[in-house]
Amino acid sequence: MSKETMSIHDKLVISNKALALKEAGDNDGYSRLVRSIPMPPYLAKVMKEHVGTDYLINGGWNLSEAEAEFGPGWLNR
């Protein structure tokens, strides 16, 4: 995963595209785009503790910002 964080502008552009897909009835497209936005590290940590690593890994979430903050392999620690 990239160590660079996504700009807030890019996150908002993707969010707007995702919302347009949801409004058009494309829930799969909406979900795909939402999961492409890097999950904030604090939220990734809480999700890891409450729903487990399998959910995060298998769910296709973008964890690049959490990896940048917590280091490689943070999910397995």
PyMOL CGO cylinders between C-alpha atoms (Angstrom):
from pymol import cmd
from pymol.cgo import CYLINDER

trace = [
    CYLINDER, 0.00, 0.00, 0.00, 1.10, 3.53, -0.63, 0.3, 1, 1, 1, 1, 1, 1,
    CYLINDER, 1.10, 3.53, -0.63, 2.52, 5.53, 2.27, 0.3, 1, 1, 1, 1, 1, 1,
    CYLINDER, 2.52, 5.53, 2.27, 1.07, 8.75, 0.85, 0.3, 1, 1, 1, 1, 1, 1,
    CYLINDER, 1.07, 8.75, 0.85, -2.20, 10.00, 2.22, 0.3, 1, 1, 1, 1, 1, 1,
    CYLINDER, -2.20, 10.00, 2.22, -5.06, 10.95, -0.05, 0.3, 1, 1, 1, 1, 1, 1,
    CYLINDER, -5.06, 10.95, -0.05, -5.93, 14.64, -0.04, 0.3, 1, 1, 1, 1, 1, 1,
    CYLINDER, -5.93, 14.64, -0.04, -9.21, 15.73, 1.47, 0.3, 1, 1, 1, 1, 1, 1,
    CYLINDER, -9.21, 15.73, 1.47, -10.17, 17.06, -1.96, 0.3, 1, 1, 1, 1, 1, 1,
    CYLINDER, -10.17, 17.06, -1.96, -9.67, 13.65, -3.55, 0.3, 1, 1, 1, 1, 1, 1,
    CYLINDER, -9.67, 13.65, -3.55, -11.65, 11.99, -0.74, 0.3, 1, 1, 1, 1, 1, 1,
    CYLINDER, -11.65, 11.99, -0.74, -14.53, 14.41, -1.30, 0.3, 1, 1, 1, 1, 1, 1,
    CYLINDER, -14.53, 14.41, -1.30, -14.49, 13.85, -5.07, 0.3, 1, 1, 1, 1, 1, 1,
    CYLINDER, -14.49, 13.85, -5.07, -14.70, 10.09, -4.56, 0.3, 1, 1, 1, 1, 1, 1,
    CYLINDER, -14.70, 10.09, -4.56, -17.40, 10.50, -1.91, 0.3, 1, 1, 1, 1, 1, 1,
    CYLINDER, -17.40, 10.50, -1.91, -19.51, 12.62, -4.27, 0.3, 1, 1, 1, 1, 1, 1,
    CYLINDER, -19.51, 12.62, -4.27, -19.12, 10.04, -7.06, 0.3, 1, 1, 1, 1, 1, 1,
    CYLINDER, -19.12, 10.04, -7.06, -20.09, 7.29, -4.62, 0.3, 1, 1, 1, 1, 1, 1,
    CYLINDER, -20.09, 7.29, -4.62, -23.20, 9.16, -3.50, 0.3, 1, 1, 1, 1, 1, 1,
    CYLINDER, -23.20, 9.16, -3.50, -24.22, 9.70, -7.11, 0.3, 1, 1, 1, 1, 1, 1,
    CYLINDER, -24.22, 9.70, -7.11, -23.92, 5.95, -7.71, 0.3, 1, 1, 1, 1, 1, 1,
    CYLINDER, -23.92, 5.95, -7.71, -26.01, 5.19, -4.62, 0.3, 1, 1, 1, 1, 1, 1,
    CYLINDER, -26.01, 5.19, -4.62, -28.69, 7.66, -5.70, 0.3, 1, 1, 1, 1, 1, 1,
    CYLINDER, -28.69, 7.66, -5.70, -28.72, 5.96, -9.11, 0.3, 1, 1, 1, 1, 1, 1,
    CYLINDER, -28.72, 5.96, -9.11, -29.27, 2.60, -7.42, 0.3, 1, 1, 1, 1, 1, 1,
    CYLINDER, -29.27, 2.60, -7.42, -25.76, 1.24, -7.92, 0.3, 1, 1, 1, 1, 1, 1,
    CYLINDER, -25.76, 1.24, -7.92, -25.06, 0.01, -4.41, 0.3, 1, 1, 1, 1, 1, 1,
    CYLINDER, -25.06, 0.01, -4.41, -22.14, -2.17, -5.50, 0.3, 1, 1, 1, 1, 1, 1,
    CYLINDER, -22.14, -2.17, -5.50, -20.45, 0.78, -7.19, 0.3, 1, 1, 1, 1, 1, 1,
    CYLINDER, -20.45, 0.78, -7.19, -21.14, 2.92, -4.13, 0.3, 1, 1, 1, 1, 1, 1,
    CYLINDER, -21.14, 2.92, -4.13, -19.59, 0.34, -1.82, 0.3, 1, 1, 1, 1, 1, 1,
    CYLINDER, -19.59, 0.34, -1.82, -16.54, -0.12, -4.05, 0.3, 1, 1, 1, 1, 1, 1,
    CYLINDER, -16.54, -0.12, -4.05, -15.83, 3.61, -4.15, 0.3, 1, 1, 1, 1, 1, 1,
    CYLINDER, -15.83, 3.61, -4.15, -16.42, 4.18, -0.43, 0.3, 1, 1, 1, 1, 1, 1,
    CYLINDER, -16.42, 4.18, -0.43, -13.99, 1.37, 0.40, 0.3, 1, 1, 1, 1, 1, 1,
    CYLINDER, -13.99, 1.37, 0.40, -11.37, 2.93, -1.86, 0.3, 1, 1, 1, 1, 1, 1,
    CYLINDER, -11.37, 2.93, -1.86, -11.18, 6.00, 0.40, 0.3, 1, 1, 1, 1, 1, 1,
    CYLINDER, -11.18, 6.00, 0.40, -8.49, 5.42, 3.04, 0.3, 1, 1, 1, 1, 1, 1,
    CYLINDER, -8.49, 5.42, 3.04, -10.04, 4.52, 6.37, 0.3, 1, 1, 1, 1, 1, 1,
    CYLINDER, -10.04, 4.52, 6.37, -8.85, 6.91, 9.08, 0.3, 1, 1, 1, 1, 1, 1,
    CYLINDER, -8.85, 6.91, 9.08, -6.28, 5.19, 11.32, 0.3, 1, 1, 1, 1, 1, 1,
    CYLINDER, -6.28, 5.19, 11.32, -8.30, 5.69, 14.51, 0.3, 1, 1, 1, 1, 1, 1,
    CYLINDER, -8.30, 5.69, 14.51, -11.31, 4.03, 12.89, 0.3, 1, 1, 1, 1, 1, 1,
    CYLINDER, -11.31, 4.03, 12.89, -9.24, 1.17, 11.49, 0.3, 1, 1, 1, 1, 1, 1,
    CYLINDER, -9.24, 1.17, 11.49, -7.88, 0.51, 14.98, 0.3, 1, 1, 1, 1, 1, 1,
    CYLINDER, -7.88, 0.51, 14.98, -11.38, 0.46, 16.50, 0.3, 1, 1, 1, 1, 1, 1,
    CYLINDER, -11.38, 0.46, 16.50, -12.68, -1.78, 13.71, 0.3, 1, 1, 1, 1, 1, 1,
    CYLINDER, -12.68, -1.78, 13.71, -9.76, -4.18, 14.22, 0.3, 1, 1, 1, 1, 1, 1,
    CYLINDER, -9.76, -4.18, 14.22, -10.58, -4.43, 17.92, 0.3, 1, 1, 1, 1, 1, 1,
    CYLINDER, -10.58, -4.43, 17.92, -14.34, -4.81, 17.50, 0.3, 1, 1, 1, 1, 1, 1,
    CYLINDER, -14.34, -4.81, 17.50, -14.90, -6.75, 14.28, 0.3, 1, 1, 1, 1, 1, 1,
    CYLINDER, -14.90, -6.75, 14.28, -11.49, -8.29, 13.68, 0.3, 1, 1, 1, 1, 1, 1,
    CYLINDER, -11.49, -8.29, 13.68, -8.79, -8.32, 11.07, 0.3, 1, 1, 1, 1, 1, 1,
    CYLINDER, -8.79, -8.32, 11.07, -10.62, -10.67, 8.70, 0.3, 1, 1, 1, 1, 1, 1,
    CYLINDER, -10.62, -10.67, 8.70, -13.38, -8.12, 8.21, 0.3, 1, 1, 1, 1, 1, 1,
    CYLINDER, -13.38, -8.12, 8.21, -10.88, -5.42, 7.32, 0.3, 1, 1, 1, 1, 1, 1,
    CYLINDER, -10.88, -5.42, 7.32, -8.78, -7.60, 5.04, 0.3, 1, 1, 1, 1, 1, 1,
    CYLINDER, -8.78, -7.60, 5.04, -11.61, -9.42, 3.28, 0.3, 1, 1, 1, 1, 1, 1,
    CYLINDER, -11.61, -9.42, 3.28, -13.78, -6.31, 3.06, 0.3, 1, 1, 1, 1, 1, 1,
    CYLINDER, -13.78, -6.31, 3.06, -11.47, -4.60, 0.61, 0.3, 1, 1, 1, 1, 1, 1,
    CYLINDER, -11.47, -4.60, 0.61, -11.02, -1.49, 2.76, 0.3, 1, 1, 1, 1, 1, 1,
    CYLINDER, -11.02, -1.49, 2.76, -8.23, 0.93, 1.91, 0.3, 1, 1, 1, 1, 1, 1,
    CYLINDER, -8.23, 0.93, 1.91, -6.02, 0.76, 4.99, 0.3, 1, 1, 1, 1, 1, 1,
    CYLINDER, -6.02, 0.76, 4.99, -3.09, 2.74, 3.58, 0.3, 1, 1, 1, 1, 1, 1,
    CYLINDER, -3.09, 2.74, 3.58, -3.32, 5.57, 6.13, 0.3, 1, 1, 1, 1, 1, 1,
    CYLINDER, -3.32, 5.57, 6.13, -3.51, 3.12, 9.04, 0.3, 1, 1, 1, 1, 1, 1,
    CYLINDER, -3.51, 3.12, 9.04, -0.50, 1.26, 7.67, 0.3, 1, 1, 1, 1, 1, 1,
    CYLINDER, -0.50, 1.26, 7.67, 1.41, 4.53, 7.32, 0.3, 1, 1, 1, 1, 1, 1,
    CYLINDER, 1.41, 4.53, 7.32, 0.61, 5.45, 10.93, 0.3, 1, 1, 1, 1, 1, 1,
    CYLINDER, 0.61, 5.45, 10.93, 0.90, 2.04, 12.63, 0.3, 1, 1, 1, 1, 1, 1,
    CYLINDER, 0.90, 2.04, 12.63, 3.50, 0.43, 10.36, 0.3, 1, 1, 1, 1, 1, 1,
    CYLINDER, 3.50, 0.43, 10.36, 3.50, -2.63, 8.10, 0.3, 1, 1, 1, 1, 1, 1,
    CYLINDER, 3.50, -2.63, 8.10, 1.89, -5.69, 9.63, 0.3, 1, 1, 1, 1, 1, 1,
    CYLINDER, 1.89, -5.69, 9.63, -0.12, -3.70, 12.18, 0.3, 1, 1, 1, 1, 1, 1,
    CYLINDER, -0.12, -3.70, 12.18, -3.17, -5.86, 11.56, 0.3, 1, 1, 1, 1, 1, 1,
    CYLINDER, -3.17, -5.86, 11.56, -1.32, -8.94, 12.75, 0.3, 1, 1, 1, 1, 1, 1,
    CYLINDER, -1.32, -8.94, 12.75, -0.07, -7.44, 16.01, 0.3, 1, 1, 1, 1, 1, 1,
]
cmd.load_cgo(trace, "trace")
